[in-house]
């Protein structure tokens, strides 16, 4: 019979990934319905790895786990750590959209006090340049825990906050822990060019493709291992149980909680990557302020049937396009709605550029050139794209196929570079 002490060591060996370690795997029977997030695994280990510690928590409303009595009832990680035996929760931290997830994209959030716990809430998306926790914020804790549900896209700023929080902890001599969660886009897909260092920003902080196919825990390991921050932090990753790389969120038996106001559904992360850049290029509506954010590509003057026919003619695998009409206020829009038939493998980022090309073929309108003539500034577009490569190709009028092919080298190299940081089969 194995003793409790040895059992805990065994659990730790299977479930914890330290920065110096190698990818580890759980060999338990796995199904899509019994996935356990890092927070759930931490609880199953009786919080042994953080007992006696003063803990800070960087989190948001989507960081929920089932209750012990009913899978339908949810608990936040704040509630979990407040009741954890031998653990002292001393501070809360919020990324973009704030601790409560209510702030709009780009809206700065001030420090505050949590009315339920009385704990200080430090904003890492606050007024001024505050993006990294300061020594004052970290003063009364030994370890900062990150439990945030990400979307799997470079421009979605949680991945930037992850690394900058690691850097802040390293600079102040504090430990850092990631409670891992699924990548809703799955772990197989890698799409887009890597970052041109000249265009490093909060929406493109790390040298990764636009779609990276990694969990937050894996990304933390890569940020640390590749020396992308000023000083390596003391990093621990609490792995999930039973998650596999081919799983998108739509494969899981878990309810989706909005990660931000415009990501309301389990399928929205897929659409965010598929239309967001086309929307930023200008000239089309992508469903913001409707019940289908990022799901559409439309304009008042588009022939919906012709555009759908042209988009489907590309025969992009795992995705179809249906004519779609809707109204926002007094404005009528016509175009296509994006429908994924194979979410785990369908191309996402390429859809943006096939849509711009299809509109040019159907209506003879080059939306990029029209935006240039209107005097559009491309600062944000270039930051989102991690450089000027995509915009330069749009300016030259090259095909969508050529734009996508230009990413291949970066995608292939990134898959090799990330391999040693992956934690899941």
N, C-alpha and C positions, 0 to 999 in steps of 0.2 A: 504493500500500500504506500502511495506517495504522500509525504507530509505536506502540510499547508505551505510551509516555507518553500519547499522544492516546487510545489505546484505553481506558486506565484512566480517563481523564477522561470518556469517553463512557459507560463502565459506571457511573461514579459519578453521572452526570447522569440516567441511567435508573433506577438502583436506590436512590438515597438521597433521602430526603425530609427537608429541614431545616424547622425551625419557621417560618421566614420564607417558605418556598416554597409552591407550589401543588400540588394533587393531580397526581401523575404516573402514567403508565400504561406498561406494557410491551406491545409490539405483536408479540411472538413468538407462534408457534403455540402454542395452549394446550389442554391436555387435563387431565382430572381426575387423571391418573396420573403427571404429571411436575411436580407442584407442588414448589417448593423454598422452604423456610422461610428466614427472615432469616439464621439461622446458616449455612445452606448457601450462601447468596449471599455472605455475608462471606468464607467460605472460598474461593469461586470468584474473589473479588477479591483473593486473596492477602493478606487482612488489611491492605490498604494504608491504610485509614482509621484504624487503631489502632496501626500500627507505631511503635515507640519510646515507647509509652505504658505506664504502670503501670495495670493493669486490675483492677477489682473486678467480681465476677459475682454477680448476684441470680438464683437459679435453683432448680430442683427436679428430681426424677427423670424427669418427663415431657418434659423438654427434651432430646430425643434427635434425632439425624440419622443417616441411613444411612452405613455405612462406604464407603470408596472402592472396595472390592473386592466387597462383597456387600450388596444392599439388605436382606437378612434380618438382617445384623449391624448393631448400633446403637452410636453413640458419643454420649457426653454432651458438652454444651458445655464442661464442665470439662476433659475430655480434649482437646477441640478447641483451646481457648485455651492450655492448657499446652504444646502442641506448635507453636503458631503462631509462625512466625519473626519475631523482632523485637518480640515481645509479652511483657510480664512480668505474669503473673497473681499478684496480691499478696494478695487476700482474697476470701472467699466469703460470701454472704449468703443467709439463708433467710427465707421469708415464713411464713404460717400452714401448719401441718403440718411445718415444718422443711425443711432442705436435703435430707433423705433421705425426706421424704414420709410418715413413719410416725406422727407425732403426730396424735391425735384432734382433731376440730373443737373449737376453743376451748381446747385444751391449750397452755399456755405452754411455750416452748422456750428453754433457756439457751444462751448463747454457748459455743463449744467449739473444738476443733481437729480438722480433718479428718485421720483416720488415714492416708489414702492419699497426700495431698499435703503434709501438715504445715502447711497454711495455716490461719489463723484463720477461724472460722465465726461470723459475727455474726448474731444472731437479730433479725429485725424483728417478731417475735411473742413477745417474751421477757417475763420477769417485770416487773411494773410497767408504766409507760406507754410502753415502747420500741416505737414503730411506725415511726419515722422514723430513718434513719441519722444518727448523731452525727458531730461533727467528728473525734472520736477514731477512729471506725470508718473514716472517709474519709481519714484523714491520709496514708496511704502509697499513694494511688492518684490517677491523673489523670482517670480516667473510670470510671463505674459502668455496667455493661452489664446490661440486664434481658432474660432469656430464660426466660419462664414460659408454659406452656400454660394459658390461661384457659378459662372455660366460657361466657362471654358474658352473665352475670347480675350485676346490681348488688350483690346481697347476698353473692356469692362474693368473699372479701376480697382476692384478688390484685389486682383493679382499684384497691382502696384503697391497697395497698402500692405499686403502680406510681406513683401520683401523689405519695404521701408521700416516696418515694425520690427522685423528681424534685425535690421541694421541699428535701429535705435537701442534695442536690447543689448546687442553686442557692444556698442559704444559705452553703455552704462554698466556692463558686467552682469546683466540679467539673463536668465534662461528664457527660452522660447519653445512653445509647444503648439503643434498643429493637431487638432482633432479632425481627422480627414472626412471628407464627404464626396459623393459621386460627382464626376464631371457630367453634366446633363447632355453634352454632345457625344459622350462616349470617349473611349481612350484609344481608338484606332485611327481616327481622322486627324491628319495634319495638313493645313492649308495656308498658303500665302508666303510672302517673303519675310525674311528676318529683318531686324531693325538696322537701319542706317544710324550710327551713333549721333550724327548731326541732328537727328529728329527725335532724340530721346525726350519723352515727356510723360506726364502722368497717365496719358492714354496709350503710351507705348514705352513702358519703363524698362523692359528686359529684352534681350536679344533672342526673341522667340518668334515663330510665325504667328499670323493673326489667329489661327486656330491651332492650339498646341497639343490637344489630346492628353493632358496630364491632370491629375487631381491636385488639390492645393498642397497636400503633403509631398507629393512628388515634385511639384514646382519649388517648394521650399528647399528640398534637398538639392535641386539643381542650382537655385540662386546661391546657396551656400557653397556648393561644391565647385561652381564655376567662378567664384570670387566676384560676383556681380555687385556685392556690397562692400563697404569700406573695410569691414572686419567680420570674420566668420562668427556666427552666434552659436551658443550651446543649444543645439536643436534636437528636439524629440518629436517624432511623428507617431501618433496613435493611429494605426491602420484600421481600415474598415474590415469587417468580416464578410466574405462571400461576394464581393463586387468583382466583376470581370470587365475587361476592357471593351468588349462588344456591347455592353449595356448602355443605352441612353436612358434618360429619365423616363421616357415613355415605356420602357421595358420593366420598370420597377413598380412594385405594389406600394407606392408611397405617394401621398398627396403632395402637390406642389404648393409652396407658399411663395408669393411674389417676392423676388429678391430686390426689386425696385418698382416704382409705380408703372413703368412701361414694360415690365416682364411679368405679366399676370398669370400665364399659363405654363404648363409643363413643356409645351412645344415652342413657346416663344423664344427661348435661347437659340433654337435652330433658325428661326426666322430673323432674329436680330443680326446674325452673321450674313444671312442671305440677301437682305435688302438695305441694310443700314448705310452701306457705302454708296449705293445708288441714290438713296435719299439725300445724302450729304453732297453728292455731286450736283444735285439740283434738278428741278424740272418735273419731278414726279412726287406723288403722295404715297407714303408707305404704310398708311393705316394708323398713324399716331392720332390720338383723340377719337379712336373708334374702339369697338370691341375686338378688333383684330390687329393690334399693333404689330408692325413689321411683317405682316402676312400678305400685303398687297403691293402692287406696282401699278399706279393709275394716274390719270390726269383727265381734265375735262374734255380734252380733244382726242383722246386715244380711242381707237376702234377695238373694243374688248375682244371680239371674236377673232379678228385678224391677229392681234397680239398673242392671244392664247395659241392660235394655230402655229405661229412662227416660233414661239417658245417651245412648244411640244415637238416641233420639227427638229430641234437640236438633239432630241432623244437623250437628254441628261438622265443618267440612271437613278432610279429611286425617287423621282419627283415628277409631278405633273402640274399643269397650269390650266385653270378654268376661268372663263370669262366672269367678271365680277363688277358689280355696280353698287355704289353707295353714296351717301350724302353726308357732308359735314357742314352744319349750319345751313347756309343757302347755296352751297357749292356742290355740284354733282360731279362724281368721279367715275371713270370707266377704265377698266384694265383687267389684270389677272390677279387671282389669289393663288398663293403657292401651297401645294399640297404634297406632303412627303409620304411616299409609300414604303420606303426603306430608310427610316431615319438614321440608322447607324452608319450607312455607307453612302448615302446620297451626297453629291457635292453641295456645298453651302456657299462659300465665298464666291465661286465662279458665277453664281446666279446673278449677282449684281451686274456683271459686265456683259453677260449674255442678254440681260434685259435691256441695257442701254443700246446694244447692237441691234436687237430685235426692233426696238422703237425706230432706229435709224432706217432699217430695212422696210418697215411697214409704213412709216410716215415721212421718211426722208429728213428727219430732224436729228441733228447731232446735239444732244442735250449738253454735252461738255462744252462745245463751242458756244452754244447759246448762253451758258453760265459765264463764260469768259467775257462775252460781249456785254453782259449785264454788270460786269465789274465785280463778280464774286471773288472774295478772297479765299485762298486755298490752304491757309495755314492749318486749320483743323483737319481738313481732308488729308493733307500730307502727314500730319501727326498720326492720324488713325491708321494710315497705310504704312507707317514706319519709314517714310522717305518719299522721294519724288518719282520713283520708277513707274508706278501705276499711272500717275497723272501725265508723265511724259509720253507714255504709250497711248493714252487717250487723246492727247494732243496730236499725235501722229496719225490717229485714226486706224491703228492696228486692230486686228480681230480679237474678239474675246478669247478665242482659242490660243492666240499668241500671248495674250496677257497671262493666262493661266499657265501656259508652258514655261514662262519666264520664272515662275516660282519653283520649278521642279528641283533645281540644284539646292536651293535653301531647304526645301522640305526633306530631301534625301539626307543632307548633312545633319539636319536637326534630329531626325529619327535616330541617327547613329549617336549623336552627342547626348541625347536624353536617355539612352538605353540603360546606363548604369544607375540611373536615379529612379527607375520605375519600380513599383512595389506590388503590382498585380499582374496576374496571368492574362 
